[in-house]
Each structure stands twice: as C-alpha cells, then as structure tokens.
Amino acid sequence: MTDAAPGTEGNRTYGDDALTAAMARSDLDLDERVVPARSRFRTLLAKRDIAIAAAGVILFLFFALTTDTFLTEFNLTNMVRNVSLIGIVAVGMTYLLILGEIDLSVGSVMGFLVIMFGVLATRVGLDPWLAALLVILLGIATGTFAGLIRILLNIPSFIVTLAMLTAYRSLALIVSNERPMSMSAEGPFFQFTGGAIYHIPWLIVWMLVVMAIGGIVLKYTRYGSHVYATGGNLQAARDSGINTNRVKLIAFATTGGLVGLASVLLFGYLHVAESTSGTGFEFRVIGAVIVGGTALTGGLGTITGTFIGTLIIAIITGGMVLLGFSQGAADISTGFLIIAVGTIDLLLRRAAARE
C-alpha cells in the first residue's frame, strides 16, 4: 500500500475533512463556534435585557401614577398603534444590526413609497390592493439595490444608506411636486389597514403578525442561524460554507419590503400621501432595536427584545406627551436612552473579554 502524502488521506486533505465537519455542524452549534466567549457575554447580556425590561416597567408605572389618562384603554391602544409601523420595520432592522449592517434610509424610503402609492392609487387609478402589492415589491427593490451596492462595491452600509436617505427624500419631493395626494376612505382596503377589529386597530395586528413571523424565522430556521453566524464572525461563517452575501442581501430586501408594507398601512390609516412622511422614522426604528437589546456590533439580538424596545419607545413618547412635552422632547429622552444602552453594551463586552 502506498503511503499518503503528508497532510492528505487518500484523495482528501485534512483541511477538506475539517471543512466538511464544520459544515455538518453548522446548524447545530455554529453560534458557539464562531464567537469566542459568547456564552459569557450571553449571560451578561441576559442581565442587561432584564434591566431594560425592568426599566420599561418602571417607566410604565411612573407615567401611570403621574397622569390621569395613561391607563385608559384609548391611550394604551393609541400608544401601541402609534409605534406599530416602527415595530414592523424594526423587524428587518433587527436582522441588519445582527448582521453588523444598518439602513439609515428607511424613513426617506417610506416617504418615497407613500408617494408612489398615492400616484398609483389616485393618479393612475389602480385598485388599492394592486397598488399596495406594487409598492411592497418596489420596497423590496429599494432594499435589494442598497444591498447590492453594499456587497458588490464593498461600501459600508452606513455610507450607502446615508446617501440614499437624501436621494429618496428628494425623489419623493420631485414625484409629488411637493403636493399631498389623498382619496376617500372607502372599501375593505381601508378597513384592513386603518380600521379596527374588536376595538383592536389593524395596525397593531399587522405589527404582531410581522413580529411573530420575523421571530420564528430568526430563531428556528437555518436562515436565522446563518444571520447570527454571519454577524458573529463573518470569516468563520464563510469558512463553514455559508453564503454570507446572500444572507445580507435577503436582509436588506426584507427590510425594504417591510418599509413598503409600512408605507401602505400609513396611507390606509391617514388616507393621504405626503413627501414629508417618514421624517425621523429611521431614528425611532433604530432606537427601538437598540433599546431592545440588539448588539451594536452584530451577532446578538432577538425580535422579542425589539418588541420590548418598541413598547418602551411607545411608553416614553405617549407618557411625555400626556405630561405636556412635545415629540421632540420625547425623542431627546429616547436618544439619551440609546446612549445609555450602547454604553452598557460596550462595558459588558469589555467585561466578557477580560474574563
């Protein structure tokens, strides 16, 4: 028998065997392999998540005790409805942040897509359901476009989407000629977007459905595990056979599609399309995701945490308005909260690294 050359066994190299073994294990324990000391950080992060949830409860009790109408059914329903579109888009943003990416253009894209819905439904005269489908597909196209630029040109997503933030806002102004478009709220489309079912606004129902689907995909599917792996350690994920570019492109496209859905629901609720729609929206979406515990540097995060973060944004905004403060003051408070959460995240990572 002829001895195999050093480093080989028959026609297979030791490297091939290692890669095959890694690929075979990718669906079982890829999280643990791609991020050293992740278990320690997960433990610390769990404590942070508990602290964030506790902070939400404290805020809720504070506003409940300091205002007379905070606990009314109307106010609580209105608070959640007001952040429902934030929650919908925050699902896609959670995927992106876990991947170590970001999309700063979601607010401007929303303004553009709302205008496009207005054009299709009012000027062209399309059925609202068909217009909605086309707008969602257009949203997917905008997200795919951003993802392709990020991947093919290797430009940081921060820069790509920052440029698109200005581009889509300007495009919305041009298409609309800076004039709003509206239509009468008649028919089932407006009932299933801006109406209510058993006193529960459909906007809230849409948010819960999107978050449930997003949470299941992220936690229980192969794609979800690939998202965590790619965000946790890009090179290790590639070495394990994961098409990381495909994973990222799907996340960008999904986020764009969710912005399209949110735009359709916004028109169905307000019955009007304005080019200024979505101004500051990206700040609230990213804020909800960060406050919900998604790691700023990628690799960690959950849709459940994003849901909690969205509710905290709702509590802060709704509570401060009842106390007589403006939306701007509520955004300032949210900004300080984001700084606090980001600081805690950084300190926990340093503590885990030292251990």
Secondary structure as UniProt FT lines:
FT   TURN            6..7
FT   STRAND          8..9
FT   TURN            10..11
FT   STRAND          12..13
FT   HELIX           14..34
FT   TURN            36..37
FT   HELIX           38..66
FT   TURN            70..71
FT   HELIX           73..82
FT   HELIX           84..98
FT   TURN            99..100
FT   TURN            104..105
FT   HELIX           106..118
FT   HELIX           119..123
FT   HELIX           128..152
FT   HELIX           157..176
FT   TURN            177..178
FT   STRAND          181..182
FT   HELIX           188..194
FT   STRAND          196..197
FT   TURN            198..199
FT   STRAND          200..201
FT   HELIX           202..220
FT   HELIX           222..232
FT   HELIX           234..239
FT   TURN            240..241
FT   HELIX           244..270
FT   STRAND          272..273
FT   TURN            275..280
FT   HELIX           281..291
FT   TURN            292..293
FT   TURN            296..297
FT   HELIX           303..322
FT   TURN            323..324
FT   HELIX           327..354
//
